[in-house]
């Protein structure tokens, strides 16, 4: 069962999300609409180009996981449209949605919770093929072995149960399951954040490799800026249910425009003690999505706040949702252009890298 | 390299599902639970082999042996119409055990589907099922069973149905609660993302994962059901004379409690031991199936 990759097709939008909203009612209202609602996702729009990797970042509680579930229709949306290959899937019934599920898949955050403890790896991996009636028993078994190979496991793992694997291996099984029905779009909801740092690297490399080999489009939800910078082509920054900035990765990291993105970037730890002076620390907590601030949602914590921000909500325009981004951009931001690296530091770093490689080899061998 | 090849080609040990083997390992280390299991198996064996084990016909009376105390010929004595108490006790185990097991099976068949539907779909379906369940639970178990048995008419089968219906609400509530916690698990979300139908999700993802607590509750409810059957038979609503059951034996024995106490003692002991066996087996199973306790 080969992956269908249409190379001749122009780079079309595989996913178009417009005005996506998800409001969770918190208390039952006597009058419809009278209850309080949590606006987890409140009017998010973006597109995903076929073949790219789009990252969605933001702190916990900003609605990024809800966004992932909305796109896959694991949660019903309140308003907005989600177009997959131009077809609006927001209002499809569960039954109409089912055939599309083979083409869009999800990788979950917690590899210990995302696999059914009572199914063997073979059952977990053949499940999507059985559901979508792909191949006969023998073909499914072959495909399963192929999938295990793709994610770096061996066919002899097939009859084991999830609890017999490590976190990294389980996440590989989760990835293999996501690939089983041959999807075009894979959404990773914090696919590596539950893993050990050394295993994170393996899984990230695996995802990138699979993306290249199978021609996948990835949407990666993450709060880890290092992961995002490494993997993605474009980055969307979310704050309190809104997309505040959407830009190509290199641009976003080089010159963040939204004040929130600037603060986020300055929070990335630098491996250079002399460059740590410019950290911009945000005051206060994220406001409750139960009662979001008026105007720009970031105005309660923004260091550049003005009167207009309190009343008028900025729209995402040319990749940033801020009234004054042009002025702010001119201000000295967190200085991410590293100073010339001293010779002594370079020597120390070379030594460290060498030791590190040796250590990795030792771990790999052992 | 050769080592790993050998390992790869060596026949894999037969796996019967991790849960069974792990549960068995942990159960084996729990002598109390094992004792419970042995008691239960012993009584089941007695019930199956009753005609072979019983020294006399359970329903044949004799004027020569009315209310005789235990002797070498009648180890547990004889009853008011001269029937061998031991033979009746052995044959009576059939009524008691089958009442316990079949009525719990009925309770599971009614309770689990309703509980799963209520928990999985929620909404008005849940509201209706839950309210009805609570209404039924408001009646004391035994009173309800007696009322239902009286309504259906006195027979062992009707007693089983009555007990099964009365015990069903426990399973509705347990299954519903378990489904509510299991259905938010990522693997259920994953199954939906893969495109599984609701029926498939319930069958392959929900039911296997709510099975352990249901199994524990079943063993405990079997004990309750055996007592309920004895109570109904004691009241004349269960096993009908002359066929023996432990409850109906107690019922007749109560009239001769001072003259022939052996008539009451043995069925009483039998009920106590088998209920005790099911209870400690259930407790042991609960400990062995609890994933939080990783001994």
HADDOCK unambig.tbl for C-alpha pairs under 7 A between the chains (distance, minus, plus):
assign (segid A and resid 74 and name CA) (segid B and resid 189 and name CA) 6.98 0.50 0.50
assign (segid A and resid 74 and name CA) (segid B and resid 193 and name CA) 6.74 0.50 0.50
assign (segid A and resid 98 and name CA) (segid B and resid 195 and name CA) 5.05 0.50 0.50
assign (segid A and resid 101 and name CA) (segid B and resid 193 and name CA) 6.30 0.50 0.50
assign (segid A and resid 101 and name CA) (segid B and resid 194 and name CA) 5.94 0.50 0.50
assign (segid A and resid 101 and name CA) (segid B and resid 195 and name CA) 5.48 0.50 0.50
assign (segid A and resid 102 and name CA) (segid B and resid 194 and name CA) 6.56 0.50 0.50
assign (segid A and resid 105 and name CA) (segid B and resid 193 and name CA) 6.40 0.50 0.50
assign (segid A and resid 105 and name CA) (segid B and resid 194 and name CA) 6.87 0.50 0.50
assign (segid A and resid 106 and name CA) (segid B and resid 193 and name CA) 6.78 0.50 0.50
assign (segid A and resid 113 and name CA) (segid B and resid 185 and name CA) 6.39 0.50 0.50
assign (segid A and resid 113 and name CA) (segid B and resid 186 and name CA) 5.45 0.50 0.50
assign (segid A and resid 113 and name CA) (segid B and resid 187 and name CA) 6.19 0.50 0.50
assign (segid A and resid 114 and name CA) (segid B and resid 186 and name CA) 4.47 0.50 0.50
assign (segid A and resid 114 and name CA) (segid B and resid 187 and name CA) 4.09 0.50 0.50
assign (segid A and resid 114 and name CA) (segid B and resid 190 and name CA) 6.57 0.50 0.50
assign (segid A and resid 115 and name CA) (segid B and resid 187 and name CA) 4.98 0.50 0.50
assign (segid A and resid 116 and name CA) (segid B and resid 187 and name CA) 5.43 0.50 0.50
assign (segid A and resid 116 and name CA) (segid B and resid 205 and name CA) 6.65 0.50 0.50
assign (segid A and resid 118 and name CA) (segid B and resid 208 and name CA) 6.69 0.50 0.50
assign (segid A and resid 128 and name CA) (segid B and resid 194 and name CA) 5.65 0.50 0.50
assign (segid A and resid 131 and name CA) (segid B and resid 195 and name CA) 6.67 0.50 0.50
assign (segid A and resid 131 and name CA) (segid B and resid 196 and name CA) 6.03 0.50 0.50
assign (segid A and resid 156 and name CA) (segid B and resid 8 and name CA) 6.88 0.50 0.50
